[in-house]
Amino acid sequence: MKKIQVSARFTTQGKIIPSRFQLGEERVNIRDVGRQWEDEKGRHILVKDSKDRTYHLLFMFREATWYLVRDISSPPIPS
């Protein structure tokens, strides 16, 4: 997992809607937000960018920190 900066809003129903994130020097604009689920780590969110690449993001509630778990279009990111 890689720690990242994410711009997102939180709905009154508790859903998280990320709009973009920073991946190194690249600013990734999110076009579509897919499935969300929670586990002991936090809220997992699948998103798709404007180039149809899919990413698995994780928001850890205790730390209030975002992570890129995996770029699903590429090999897994080393921990």
Protein Blocks (a to p, Z undefined) as FASTA:
>chain_A
ZZddddddddfkopacdfbdcehjbccddfbdcdddddfkbccdddddfkopacdddddf
klopacdfbafkbccddZZ
